[in-house]
């Protein structure tokens, strides 16, 4: 059963009821001939977006390592020996320096991530100040802080937060094989708080953790059947981090990743679909296929929390070669 997050989006072009998708319908999309699937995705994409425009977001880890959760892919889980040192919350001036640099490089959104199960009130107050100050620079703001308690989403909204990121990661039936310290229902609870506060939702998943194609279809169904679907949908390719349980996960066929992007575009036509973690390992040609399949957002900058990302010059060069523009 797909989760329902009741609060309508403020975007007028998203006010109509979304189509309800079954896992079997999305599985059938995955099974289409590759060219037919991309053709359909491109048609849907062009109905709702400029096909040659890419939104760019920069992500900064404002508190790194020492997380109590056991997410099997995560370098920041305290229980895994990944060589990552635990750091405290960054001071405001360092965050603002990074935000200014991101804006000068061409990012339109600045995302801040903290490795917590959920923020304590004293920590949230510092993040709220960061949100206010980053917002004053003329950037859209996004945070990912883990699970929220009652009233915390409203505090973030009052500070001017535009987006809250909280991924559901994978299909419901596969979730317990990846994470054991909290349930996917816990994640939907936080997403409901975010929607209830009137904050845009950024929610996606991770591909290549050993899930089947039908499980990938089930993940897309969960996202597409939210009411409304997330405004921003990050599709992450697993980055295999030494020391984590998923370090030796079998590699995913690159075309299967492109198919996942295309299915996300078809089922969530008005959402930004973000090509997220794992881009550093992708060729320019694979990224171009993802854009053709409907991805229209990227994380922009040399680092994503703790893992690598393509250098900004490489991204600029790729977009120039493709004739694409940043928004």
C-alpha positions in Angstrom: 0.0 0.0 0.0 1.5 3.3 -1.0 1.6 6.0 1.6 -0.6 9.1 1.4 0.8 12.4 2.5 -2.3 14.7 2.6 -1.6 18.4 1.9 -1.7 19.7 -1.6 1.2 21.4 -3.3 1.2 25.1 -3.7 2.2 24.8 -7.4 -0.8 25.5 -9.6 0.3 23.0 -12.3 0.3 20.3 -9.7 -3.2 20.9 -8.4 -4.9 18.2 -10.5 -5.1 14.7 -8.9 -2.2 12.6 -9.9 -2.7 9.2 -11.7 -2.4 6.2 -9.3 0.2 3.8 -10.5 0.4 0.1 -9.7 3.7 -1.7 -9.3 2.7 -3.9 -12.3 2.1 -0.9 -14.5 5.5 0.6 -13.7 7.2 -2.8 -14.1 5.7 -2.9 -17.6 7.2 0.5 -18.3 10.6 -0.9 -17.3 10.1 -3.8 -19.7 9.5 -1.6 -22.8 12.2 -1.6 -25.5 14.8 1.0 -24.4 14.2 3.4 -27.2 10.4 3.3 -26.7 10.7 4.0 -23.0 13.0 7.0 -23.6 10.7 8.3 -26.3 7.8 8.2 -24.0 9.7 9.8 -21.1 11.0 12.5 -23.4 7.4 13.3 -24.6 6.2 13.6 -21.0 9.2 15.7 -20.0 8.6 18.2 -22.9 5.0 18.6 -21.9 6.0 20.0 -18.5 9.6 21.3 -18.7 12.2 22.9 -21.0 14.0 19.8 -22.2 17.3 21.6 -22.3 17.3 23.2 -18.8 19.0 21.7 -15.7 18.4 22.9 -12.1 21.6 22.8 -10.1 21.8 22.3 -6.3 24.9 22.3 -4.0 25.0 20.0 -1.0 27.1 20.6 2.1 27.5 18.3 5.1 27.0 20.6 8.1 27.5 17.8 10.6 29.4 14.7 9.6 29.7 11.2 11.0 28.7 9.6 14.2 25.1 8.7 13.2 23.4 6.1 15.4 21.5 4.6 12.5 22.5 1.4 10.6 21.7 2.3 7.0 23.7 -0.3 5.0 25.0 2.2 2.4 26.1 5.0 4.6 29.6 6.1 5.4 28.4 8.1 8.3 27.0 5.3 10.5 29.0 5.1 13.7 28.9 1.3 13.7 30.8 0.9 10.4 34.6 1.3 10.0 34.7 3.6 7.0 37.6 5.8 8.1 35.3 8.8 8.4 36.0 11.1 11.4 33.1 12.5 13.4 32.7 16.3 13.2 30.5 18.7 15.1 28.0 21.1 13.6 29.8 23.6 11.3 29.8 27.2 12.5 27.5 29.6 10.6 30.3 31.6 8.9 31.7 28.4 7.3 28.2 27.5 6.0 27.7 31.0 4.6 31.1 30.9 2.9 30.2 27.7 1.2 26.8 29.0 0.2 28.2 32.1 -1.4 30.7 30.0 -3.3 27.9 27.8 -4.5 25.9 30.8 -5.7 28.9 32.2 -7.5 29.4 28.9 -9.3 25.8 28.9 -10.5 23.8 26.8 -8.0 20.3 28.0 -7.4 19.6 25.8 -4.3 21.8 25.2 -1.3 21.2 21.9 0.6 22.5 21.3 4.1 22.8 17.7 5.5 23.4 16.6 9.1 24.1 13.0 10.2 21.5 12.7 12.9 18.7 10.2 13.6 16.8 13.5 14.2 17.8 17.0 15.4 17.8 18.0 19.1 16.1 21.3 19.7 19.4 23.1 20.5 20.9 21.8 17.2 17.7 22.7 15.3 18.0 26.3 16.5 21.4 26.6 14.9 20.2 25.1 11.6 17.3 27.5 11.6 19.8 30.4 11.7 21.7 28.8 8.8 18.5 28.6 6.8 17.6 32.2 7.4 21.1 33.4 6.5 21.4 31.3 3.4 17.9 32.3 2.3 19.0 36.0 2.6 21.7 35.3 0.0 19.0 34.7 -2.6 19.3 30.9 -2.7 16.6 28.3 -2.3 17.2 26.3 0.9 17.0 22.6 1.6 17.9 20.6 4.7 18.1 16.9 5.5 18.3 16.3 9.2 16.7 12.9 9.7 13.4 12.3 11.5 11.5 15.3 12.8 9.5 15.7 16.0 6.2 17.5 16.3 6.6 21.2 15.7 10.1 21.1 14.2 8.9 21.3 10.6 6.9 24.4 11.5 10.0 26.0 12.9 11.9 25.3 9.7 9.0 26.7 7.6 9.0 29.9 9.7 12.7 30.3 9.0 12.0 30.2 5.3 13.0 26.7 4.4 12.0 25.7 0.8 12.6 22.0 0.7 13.1 19.2 3.2 14.9 16.1 2.0 14.0 12.7 3.4 14.4 9.7 1.1 12.4 6.5 1.4 15.4 4.7 -0.1 13.9 1.6 -1.6 10.8 -0.6 -2.0 8.9 -1.4 1.2 9.7 -5.1 0.9 13.4 -4.5 0.6 13.7 -1.7 3.2 14.4 -4.1 6.2 17.4 -5.6 4.3 19.0 -2.2 4.2 18.0 -0.5 7.4 17.0 -2.0 10.8 17.1 0.9 13.3 14.0 2.5 12.0 11.1 1.6 9.6 10.0 3.1 6.3 6.8 4.1 8.1 9.0 6.4 10.3 10.2 8.1 7.2 6.7 8.6 5.9 5.8 10.1 9.3 8.4 12.8 8.9 7.3 13.4 5.3 3.8 14.0 6.6 5.1 16.6 9.1 7.0 18.3 6.3 3.9 18.4 4.1 1.7 19.6 7.0 4.0 22.5 7.6 3.8 23.6 3.9 7.4 22.8 3.0 8.2 21.3 -0.4 9.2 17.6 -0.3 12.5 16.3 -1.7 12.2 12.5 -1.6 13.7 9.7 -3.7 15.7 6.5 -3.4 18.9 4.6 -4.0 19.3 2.2 -7.0 21.8 -0.6 -7.1 21.6 -2.0 -3.6 20.8 -5.5 -4.7 17.1 -4.9 -5.3 15.2 -6.5 -8.2 13.6 -4.6 -11.1 10.2 -5.1 -9.6 11.5 -3.6 -6.3 12.7 -0.6 -8.3 9.2 -0.3 -9.8 7.7 -0.5 -6.2 10.0 2.3 -5.1 8.8 4.5 -8.0 5.2 3.6 -7.2 5.6 4.7 -3.6 6.9 8.0 -4.7 4.5 8.6 -7.6 1.4 7.8 -5.4 2.2 10.3 -2.7 -0.4 13.0 -2.6 1.1 15.0 -4.2 4.3 13.4 -5.4 7.5 15.0 -4.2 8.4 18.3 -5.9 12.0 17.0 -6.1 12.9 13.4 -6.7 16.6 12.5 -6.2 17.6 9.2 -7.9 20.8 8.0 -6.4 23.1 5.4 -7.8 24.7 3.4 -4.9 28.2 4.6 -4.1 30.0 1.5 -2.7 31.7 2.7 0.5 34.4 0.4 2.0 33.4 -0.7 5.4 29.6 -0.6 4.9 27.5 -3.8 4.4 26.8 -2.8 0.7 30.4 -2.2 -0.2 30.4 -5.4 -2.3 26.9 -5.0 -3.9 26.7 -6.3 -7.5 27.1 -3.6 -10.1 24.0 -2.4 -11.8 23.5 -2.4 -15.5 23.8 1.3 -16.5 20.8 1.0 -18.8 18.8 -0.2 -15.9 19.6 3.1 -14.1 18.5 5.1 -17.1 15.3 3.1 -17.2 14.7 4.0 -13.6 15.1 7.7 -14.4 12.7 7.3 -17.3 10.0 5.6 -15.2 10.3 8.3 -12.6 9.8 11.0 -15.2 6.8 9.3 -16.7 5.1 8.6 -13.4 6.0 12.0 -11.8 5.6 14.4 -14.8 5.8 17.7 -12.9 8.5 16.8 -10.4 12.2 17.7 -10.8 14.0 14.4 -11.2 17.6 14.8 -9.8 20.5 12.8 -11.0 22.2 12.5 -7.6 24.8 10.3 -5.9 27.1 8.2 -8.2 27.6 10.7 -11.0 31.3 10.8 -10.4 31.5 7.2 -11.7 29.2 7.9 -14.7 30.5 8.7 -18.1 29.3 11.8 -19.9 27.4 9.6 -22.3 25.5 7.9 -19.5 24.6 11.2 -17.9 23.4 12.5 -21.3 21.1 9.4 -21.6 19.7 10.2 -18.1 18.9 13.8 -19.2 17.3 12.3 -22.3 15.2 10.1 -20.0 13.9 13.1 -18.1 16.5 14.0 -15.4 16.5 17.8 -15.1 18.4 18.5 -11.9 21.8 17.6 -10.6 23.9 18.0 -7.5 26.5 20.5 -8.4 29.9 20.8 -6.6 32.9 18.7 -5.9 31.4 16.7 -3.0 28.1 15.2 -1.8 28.2 15.0 2.0 31.1 12.6 2.2 31.4 11.1 -1.3 32.8 12.6 -4.5 30.9 14.4 -7.2 32.1 15.7 -10.7 34.0 18.9 -10.6 32.0 22.0 -11.6 34.2 22.6 -14.6 33.4 19.1 -15.9 29.6 19.7 -15.4 29.8 23.1 -17.1 31.7 21.5 -20.0 29.1 18.7 -20.3 26.1 21.0 -20.3 27.8 23.2 -22.9 28.5 20.2 -25.1 24.9 19.2 -24.8 23.5 22.7 -25.4 21.8 22.7 -22.1 21.3 25.7 -19.8 21.2 26.0 -16.0 18.2 27.3 -14.2 
